[in-house]
Amino acid sequence: MDYLKSVVPSQLIAERGSNLVVINPGSANVRIGFAHQNVPYNIPHCISRYVKSGQQRHVQDQMLNTQATPAQNMEREKAYDMIASFLKVPFLDEEATNNSLPRKVGRVDGFAHHSRHDSPITWTNVLEQKSNSHTSKDGEPSESFVPGDSDSEEYKFKEFFCGEEALGISPSEPYCLSHPIRRGHFNISRDYPLQQVITDLCVIWNWILVDKLHILPVDRSLYSAVLVLPESFDNREIKEMLSIVLRDLGFGTAVVHQEGLATAFGNGLSTACVVNIGAQVTSVICIEDGVALPSTIITMPYGGEDISRCLLWVQRRHHAWPSINTDPVTKPIDMLMLNKIKESYCQIREGEFDAVAIVHSCEEGKPPGSHKARLAALNVPPMGLFHPTLFVPEEYPPPPRSWFHDHEDMLEDTWHMDFARRPDMSDGFYLGTNGTGVSMWDTYQVYPTRLKKYEMVGLAEAITTSILSTGRIDLQRKLFCSIQIIGGVALTPGLVPVVEERVLQAIPSNEAIDTVEVLQSRSDPSFVSWKGGTILAILDISRDAWIHREDWIQNGIHIGSARKLRDSYYLQAQAMCYINS
């Protein structure tokens, strides 16, 4: 304890962080890196596998409904009108005649740190050499080597691609794209079984470990894995991810920390209301004195990708989008482009706000093109966070969850199932059996039901409800003044003052609370939860919450002396000493 008070944090990270790998998985991206890194690798959480032509669709996502119903369109239009009125954006019939409002125009290149979207988009080259027959003795390609020559019998389709390369594969190529996590849960359906989801996660993470961190499987036992997991995951999903890092990837030890708690700690706070705006899920959770309060969790099925899709809808509504076939649901490369345009130009401000931007087209049978467009009403899409009917989430709904119990969330003590494990059972079946030697996972039924824990409420109402549910006025006042917004959307200019204003308005008049404050993040809000997970892991000297590979494979969740996963959600004494020093 005295050592922790005297040591410089950077020294502590250097001493203990070299063999810690921190993994923070999300629906759209996974953040992975060594604990001693300043920022992690942020990689699209997807994989595209080669398939025989005609066998499978290009994108392996289920229940996609790209056409909104008439009722949804009506609600969306109503939400747009409310937002336009609030922001003083002229309505479509006013634009031609009313020029009294100031017209703001963004720069062509956007903000300097997000100008990447102006660079040309190119399709991923899916071919690789069958052998080194085209390599000369000095290691250089021979003159006959022609990359991308699909007619050559000396090339073959690469087995799989991960990350951004997977998103950039042309729909005409024989590949199927899969997202193992969608809307904060495993993306399981009849067409995408659990075992395939687990395999895909394992391949993606292994590819990052080898390709980015240069950790070969033979050396993994020398490393420890820190899983920083969002609140949306169920206990069984957490259990499967632990099996991936310990059994499949071969880490020596692993520990689980909760994303909301890691965020508070990453920003040096012991009490906070953490608002995590992810790509597909937004969650709110309150932390008190280093303990996450499970009763305060609220999750909403919308996030940054919904803002990007809404951006496209707004442009088409204003006839500002070029005449190109842009479809972010079936063409992932289009979502990549929309995300970058959103990051560069969207902001919350009053008045009419336009920007001249480069829009890329990637259409089948045509070379990639670039189009200069004057985009309109760029301040409207982010306001969908407060009016979620603007997003029409049914276009990309949560996966069916009937095989999980709604009450089983990652903070509750539901690890009471006692499944016998026969001596002749393989490691893959330690979850328990139904008496036939078949994993219990193989017998689940799927129904297209929506999770009860998802709530389609606006951001301000969610924050207010979460904080007021604590029931204590002293804690409520502290939380309303300690709001933390994380995720890439947190960087949206103008978001913070609108959150403060709207949360204050959402507090009932009979509550004795008159101050709301969003605290500035100490580090990049996209990575602060990952950073908090690294600090928590480094400071965990006693290692009480750590799970060893041998214990996990042999005994499953029944490890050590009745220790449970939930033990890792509470800050250790050493951590509290560090945070208060």
Protein Blocks (a to p, Z undefined) as FASTA:
>chain_A
ZZmmmpcfklmmmmmmmmcccddddfkbccdddfkbmbdcddddbddddddehkacfbdc
ehiafbccfklmmmmmmmmmmmmmmnopacfklmmmmckbccddddfklpfklmmmmpcc
ddddfbdcfblklbcfkopacfklcghiakbckbccdfbdehjllmmpcfkbccddddfb
gghiacddfklcfklmmmmmmmmmmmmmmmmnopafklmmmpccdddddfkbcfklmmmm
mmmmmmmnopabdcdddfklmmmmmnopabdcdddddfkbccddddeehiacfklpccdd
bdfklmmmmmmmmmmmnopaccddddfklmmklmmmmmmmmmmmgccdedjddddddddd
ddehiacdddddddehklmmmmmmmmmmlnommlmccddfklpcfklcfkbccblbccdd
dfklcfklmnopehnopafklmcccdddddfkbccddfklmmmmmmmmnopaklmmmmmm
mcccedjklmpghklmmmmmmmmmmpcfkbccfbdcddddfbdfklmmmmmmmmmmmmmm
nommpccfklmmmnommgcjhiafklmmpccfklmmmmmZZ
